[in-house]
Amino acid sequence: MLKRTPFYDFHVSKNAKLVDFAGWEMPILYRSIVDEHEQTRKSGGIFDVSHMGRLAFSGKDAVRFLDHVLTRNCAAMTVGQSRYSLVCNEAGGVLDDVIVSRDKKNWIMVVNSSNREKLVRHFQSVRKAGDFDVDMVDNTDSTAMVALQGPKVIDRMGEFLPTVKDLKRYGFESGTLMMLIKYTVFRSGYTGEDGIELIIPAKLAPMAIKMLGGKEDKEGATLRPAGLGARDTLRLEAGMPLYGHELNETIDPISASLSWAVDLNKEFIGAAALRQIATDGPKRKLVGLELEGRRIARQDAPVLSADGQTIGIVTSGTFGPTVQKSIAMAYVDTAHTPEGTQLAVDLKGTTNAATVVKLPFYKRA
């Protein structure tokens, strides 16, 4: 049986099309992917992201433990600061990409839903092997999480949480709203827009969603619900990697152009392997492709060189509603990655011309 988030009744009331996503019954769309995409680019979209895992770490060795399992330097983080990071295996492959935040008494980690159970087992194994004095609590089922993305989100949310306007990108705070709702809010932009992600108790989710999107869910409203379909076109235009597409356990963060999220000056699981890859140079790199015409390159489509040799593979592709181009991300042999290189993509037997371009495809003004 599929799991349901605390916002399930809201999805049904808005006639969402629900699908199985990593074992959860999630909205793929409410109206249309293009409408929800444009709503987010021009005003604000409400995304249920409660299926993502929420883990809390505390204890004497919490910092030392997180520095051991994450690629970023956690010891240097201050209270109220969040960071994007990777969890790697010994070979440097990515077990997951996460957001880790330092609160006053504990650490909060948001993980991908499909990797939650795998990471919990990994962290328990590392804790036991390293004799770390750290407590880990999985708060996924007791909380709800909603992402609000778009140029008008911060002003709108400022009506409820005045301090949101003061948060810097990748800043966060915890508090109590109306002496009732305990919350944690992050300022983030997975869609390429400004926005926040809000964690609240699961039992208060129905009331919160009415405040955020109930009466506002009308044509022309500032905030309207958006599903996973729009989230994917938005994040692809923004050049954001998605686990299972651009990242997996056989792909290292250096090849994925995520070196900025890896601190090779410290020791962590996978550090030795990543130092070697950085020294030798990756064999393949993640690039952006613009295709001629409107046909879409799907995941696993072969990428071809000018002389027809297979030199890569597509990881994600769509027709970008904002950029009005067929776009894709792909891993390509390093020799073919300079911007402007003319390549092609095999679309089920038909060769479609493509050009290597700089990521992201879309950047907000």
C-alpha positions as CSV (number, residue, x, y, z in Angstrom):
1,M,0.0,0.0,0.0
2,L,1.3,3.4,-0.9
3,K,2.2,5.9,1.8
4,R,0.2,9.2,2.0
5,T,1.5,12.5,3.2
6,P,-0.4,14.7,5.7
7,F,-1.5,16.8,2.7
8,Y,-3.3,13.9,0.9
9,D,-6.8,15.2,1.6
10,F,-5.8,18.6,0.2
11,H,-4.5,16.9,-3.0
12,V,-7.8,15.1,-3.5
13,S,-9.8,18.2,-2.8
14,K,-7.9,20.0,-5.6
15,N,-8.4,17.1,-8.0
16,A,-4.7,16.3,-8.2
17,K,-3.6,13.4,-10.4
18,L,-1.9,11.1,-8.0
19,V,0.9,8.7,-8.9
20,D,3.3,6.3,-7.1
21,F,6.5,8.1,-6.4
22,A,9.1,6.2,-4.4
23,G,6.3,4.4,-2.6
24,W,4.3,7.5,-1.9
25,E,1.0,8.6,-3.4
26,M,2.0,12.0,-4.7
27,P,0.5,14.7,-7.0
28,I,2.0,14.7,-10.4
29,L,-0.2,17.7,-11.5
30,Y,-3.3,19.6,-10.5
31,R,-4.1,21.5,-13.6
32,S,-1.3,21.1,-16.2
33,I,2.5,20.9,-15.9
34,V,3.0,24.0,-18.0
35,D,0.4,26.0,-16.0
36,E,2.0,25.1,-12.7
37,H,5.5,25.7,-14.1
38,E,4.5,29.2,-15.2
39,Q,2.7,29.9,-12.0
40,T,5.9,29.2,-10.1
41,R,8.1,31.3,-12.4
42,K,5.8,34.3,-12.3
43,S,4.3,34.2,-8.8
44,G,4.4,31.2,-6.4
45,G,3.9,27.4,-6.4
46,I,3.1,25.2,-3.4
47,F,4.8,21.8,-3.5
48,D,4.2,19.0,-1.0
49,V,7.6,17.5,-0.3
50,S,6.6,15.6,2.8
51,H,7.8,12.3,1.3
52,M,11.4,13.5,1.7
53,G,13.2,12.2,4.8
54,R,13.8,14.4,7.9
55,L,16.5,13.1,10.2
56,A,17.8,14.8,13.4
57,F,21.3,14.3,14.9
58,S,22.4,15.2,18.4
59,G,25.0,14.1,21.0
60,K,28.6,14.7,21.9
61,D,30.0,13.4,18.6
62,A,27.3,14.8,16.3
63,V,29.7,17.2,14.5
64,R,32.4,14.6,14.2
65,F,30.0,12.1,12.8
66,L,28.5,14.4,10.2
67,D,32.0,15.5,9.1
68,H,32.8,11.8,8.6
69,V,29.7,11.0,6.5
70,L,29.3,14.3,4.6
71,T,31.5,16.0,1.9
72,R,31.0,19.5,3.4
73,N,32.8,20.9,6.5
74,C,30.1,20.8,9.2
75,A,32.4,21.9,12.0
76,A,32.7,25.3,10.3
77,M,28.9,25.8,10.1
78,T,27.2,28.3,12.4
79,V,23.7,28.0,14.0
80,G,21.1,29.0,11.5
81,Q,23.1,27.9,8.5
82,S,22.2,25.1,5.9
83,R,24.4,23.5,3.3
84,Y,24.0,21.3,0.3
85,S,26.1,18.2,0.7
86,L,26.7,14.7,-0.6
87,V,26.9,11.4,1.2
88,C,29.4,9.1,-0.6
89,N,30.5,5.5,-0.5
90,E,34.2,4.6,-0.2
91,A,34.5,4.6,-4.1
92,G,33.3,8.2,-4.2
93,G,29.8,7.3,-5.6
94,V,26.9,9.3,-4.3
95,L,24.6,7.6,-1.8
96,D,22.4,10.7,-1.7
97,D,22.5,14.5,-1.9
98,V,21.1,16.2,1.2
99,I,20.6,19.5,2.9
100,V,22.1,19.6,6.4
101,S,21.3,22.4,8.9
102,R,22.7,23.4,12.3
103,D,20.2,24.3,14.9
104,K,20.9,25.3,18.5
105,K,20.6,21.8,20.0
106,N,20.7,19.4,17.1
107,W,21.3,19.0,13.3
108,I,18.6,18.5,10.7
109,M,19.2,16.6,7.5
110,V,16.7,16.4,4.6
111,V,17.2,13.4,2.4
112,N,15.6,12.1,-0.8
113,S,12.6,9.8,-0.1
114,S,14.0,6.9,-2.2
115,N,17.2,6.9,-0.2
116,R,15.8,7.5,3.3
117,E,15.9,3.8,4.5
118,K,19.3,3.2,2.9
119,L,20.8,6.2,4.6
120,V,19.4,5.3,8.0
121,R,21.0,1.9,7.7
122,H,24.3,3.4,6.5
123,F,24.4,6.0,9.3
124,Q,23.6,3.3,11.9
125,S,26.4,1.1,10.5
126,V,28.9,4.0,10.5
127,R,27.9,5.0,14.0
128,K,28.5,1.5,15.4
129,A,31.8,0.9,13.5
130,G,33.2,4.3,14.6
131,D,31.9,4.2,18.1
132,F,30.3,7.7,17.6
133,D,28.3,9.1,20.5
134,V,25.5,10.4,18.4
135,D,21.7,10.1,18.5
136,M,19.7,9.9,15.3
137,V,15.9,10.4,15.2
138,D,13.8,9.9,12.0
139,N,11.1,12.6,12.2
140,T,9.7,11.9,8.7
141,D,6.4,10.5,9.8
142,S,5.7,12.9,12.6
143,T,6.3,16.0,10.5
144,A,5.1,17.5,7.2
145,M,7.2,19.5,4.7
146,V,6.0,22.0,2.1
147,A,8.1,24.0,-0.4
148,L,7.0,27.4,-1.6
149,Q,8.8,28.6,-4.7
150,G,8.5,31.8,-6.8
151,P,9.3,35.5,-6.9
152,K,6.3,36.5,-4.7
153,V,6.7,33.8,-2.1
154,I,9.0,35.7,0.4
155,D,6.6,38.7,0.5
156,R,3.6,36.4,0.9
157,M,5.2,34.4,3.6
158,G,6.3,37.5,5.4
159,E,2.7,38.0,6.3
160,F,2.9,34.9,8.5
161,L,6.6,34.7,9.3
162,P,8.1,38.3,9.3
163,T,11.7,37.1,9.8
164,V,11.6,35.1,6.6
165,K,12.6,38.2,4.7
166,D,15.8,38.5,6.7
167,L,16.9,34.9,6.0
168,K,19.8,34.6,3.6
169,R,19.9,31.9,0.9
170,Y,20.6,28.6,2.7
171,G,19.7,30.2,6.0
172,F,17.1,28.7,8.4
173,E,15.4,29.3,11.7
174,S,13.2,27.3,14.1
175,G,10.4,28.9,16.1
176,T,6.7,28.8,17.1
177,L,4.0,30.4,15.0
178,M,0.9,31.9,16.9
179,M,2.1,30.1,20.0
180,L,0.9,26.9,18.4
181,I,2.8,25.7,15.4
182,K,6.4,24.7,15.9
183,Y,8.2,25.2,12.6
184,T,11.6,25.1,10.9
185,V,12.0,27.2,7.7
186,F,14.8,27.1,5.1
187,R,15.4,29.6,2.4
188,S,16.1,27.6,-0.7
189,G,15.5,27.6,-4.5
190,Y,15.5,24.1,-6.0
191,T,13.3,25.4,-8.9
192,G,15.7,28.3,-9.8
193,E,13.4,30.7,-8.0
194,D,13.6,32.2,-4.5
195,G,11.6,30.4,-1.9
196,I,11.4,28.4,1.3
197,E,10.9,24.9,2.6
198,L,8.7,24.7,5.8
199,I,8.7,21.8,8.3
200,I,5.7,21.6,10.7
201,P,4.1,18.9,12.9
202,A,2.1,16.4,10.7
203,K,-1.1,16.9,12.7
204,L,-1.2,20.6,11.9
205,A,-0.6,20.2,8.2
206,P,-4.3,20.4,7.1
207,M,-4.7,23.8,9.0
208,A,-1.4,25.1,7.5
209,I,-2.2,24.2,3.9
210,K,-5.5,26.1,4.3
211,M,-3.7,29.1,5.5
212,L,-1.1,28.9,2.6
213,G,-3.2,27.7,-0.3
214,G,-6.8,27.0,0.6
215,K,-8.6,30.2,-0.2
216,E,-5.8,31.4,-2.4
217,D,-6.1,28.5,-4.9
218,K,-7.9,30.4,-7.6
219,E,-6.8,31.6,-11.0
220,G,-4.6,34.7,-10.5
221,A,-3.8,33.8,-6.9
222,T,-0.3,34.5,-5.5
223,L,0.2,30.8,-4.5
224,R,-1.3,27.8,-6.2
225,P,-0.5,24.1,-5.8
226,A,2.0,22.5,-8.1
227,G,3.0,18.8,-8.6
228,L,6.0,16.7,-9.3
229,G,5.7,17.3,-13.0
230,A,6.3,21.0,-12.8
231,R,9.0,20.5,-10.1
232,D,10.9,18.4,-12.7
233,T,10.7,20.9,-15.6
234,L,11.6,23.8,-13.2
235,R,14.6,22.0,-11.6
236,L,15.8,20.9,-15.1
237,E,15.7,24.5,-16.4
238,A,17.6,25.5,-13.3
239,G,20.3,22.8,-13.9
240,M,19.7,21.1,-10.6
241,P,20.7,17.4,-10.4
242,L,18.1,14.8,-9.3
243,Y,19.0,11.6,-7.6
244,G,18.3,8.6,-9.9
245,H,19.0,10.8,-12.9
246,E,22.2,12.9,-12.6
247,L,23.3,11.2,-9.3
248,N,23.6,7.6,-8.2
249,E,26.1,5.3,-6.4
250,T,28.3,4.9,-9.5
251,I,28.6,8.6,-10.2
252,D,31.0,10.8,-8.2
253,P,30.3,14.5,-7.4
254,I,33.3,15.7,-9.4
255,S,32.0,14.2,-12.6
256,A,28.6,15.7,-11.7
257,S,30.2,19.3,-11.5
258,L,29.6,19.4,-7.8
259,S,33.2,19.9,-6.7
260,W,32.0,23.1,-4.9
261,A,30.1,20.8,-2.5
262,V,33.2,18.6,-1.7
263,D,35.8,19.7,0.8
264,L,38.9,17.6,-0.1
265,N,40.9,19.2,2.7
266,K,39.1,17.1,5.3
267,E,38.7,13.3,5.8
268,F,35.3,11.7,5.1
269,I,34.0,8.5,3.6
270,G,35.0,8.6,-0.1
271,A,37.6,11.4,0.3
272,A,40.6,9.3,-0.9
273,A,38.7,8.1,-4.1
274,L,37.6,11.7,-4.9
275,R,41.1,13.1,-4.5
276,Q,42.3,10.6,-7.0
277,I,39.5,11.5,-9.4
278,A,40.2,15.1,-9.0
279,T,43.9,14.5,-9.7
280,D,43.4,12.3,-12.8
281,G,40.4,14.3,-14.1
282,P,36.9,12.7,-14.6
283,K,36.4,10.5,-17.7
284,R,32.9,11.9,-18.2
285,K,31.3,15.2,-17.2
286,L,27.7,16.4,-16.8
287,V,26.8,18.9,-19.5
288,G,23.8,20.8,-20.7
289,L,22.4,20.1,-24.2
290,E,20.2,22.2,-26.4
291,L,18.4,20.2,-29.0
292,E,17.2,21.4,-32.4
293,G,13.4,21.3,-32.6
294,R,10.9,20.4,-29.9
295,R,11.5,16.7,-29.6
296,I,12.4,15.6,-26.1
297,A,15.5,13.5,-25.2
298,R,14.5,11.0,-22.5
299,Q,16.7,9.4,-19.9
300,D,19.2,6.9,-21.2
301,A,19.1,8.2,-24.8
302,P,22.6,7.8,-26.4
303,V,24.6,11.0,-27.1
304,L,26.6,10.8,-30.3
305,S,29.7,12.6,-31.5
306,A,29.9,14.4,-34.9
307,D,31.1,11.2,-36.5
308,G,28.3,9.1,-35.0
309,Q,30.2,7.4,-32.1
310,T,28.3,7.0,-28.8
311,I,30.1,9.3,-26.4
312,G,27.5,9.8,-23.6
313,I,24.1,9.3,-22.3
314,V,21.1,11.6,-21.4
315,T,20.1,11.7,-17.8
316,S,17.1,14.1,-18.0
317,G,15.3,15.9,-20.8
318,T,12.2,18.0,-21.3
319,F,10.9,20.9,-23.4
320,G,11.5,23.9,-21.1
321,P,8.3,26.0,-20.8
322,T,10.2,29.2,-19.8
323,V,13.2,28.9,-22.1
324,Q,11.1,27.5,-25.0
325,K,13.7,25.0,-26.0
326,S,14.2,21.2,-25.9
327,I,16.9,20.8,-23.2
328,A,18.7,17.9,-21.6
329,M,21.5,17.1,-19.2
330,A,23.9,14.3,-20.1
331,Y,27.1,12.6,-19.1
332,V,29.6,13.0,-22.0
333,D,33.2,11.9,-22.5
334,T,35.4,14.8,-21.3
335,A,36.9,15.5,-24.7
336,H,33.4,16.5,-26.0
337,T,32.3,18.8,-23.2
338,P,33.5,22.3,-24.2
339,E,30.6,24.8,-24.7
340,G,29.5,25.0,-28.3
341,T,30.6,21.4,-29.2
342,Q,28.2,20.0,-31.9
343,L,26.8,16.6,-30.9
344,A,23.6,14.6,-31.6
345,V,21.1,12.6,-29.6
346,D,19.7,9.3,-30.8
347,L,15.9,9.6,-30.3
348,K,14.7,6.1,-30.9
349,G,16.6,5.7,-34.1
350,T,16.4,9.3,-35.3
351,T,19.5,11.5,-35.0
352,N,18.7,14.9,-33.5
353,A,21.3,17.7,-33.5
354,A,22.4,19.1,-30.1
355,T,24.8,21.7,-28.8
356,V,26.8,21.6,-25.5
357,V,25.7,24.7,-23.5
358,K,26.5,26.2,-20.1
359,L,24.3,25.2,-17.2
360,P,21.8,26.4,-15.9
361,F,19.4,26.8,-18.9
362,Y,17.5,29.4,-16.8
363,K,18.7,31.9,-14.3
364,R,16.3,34.3,-12.6
365,A,16.9,38.0,-13.0
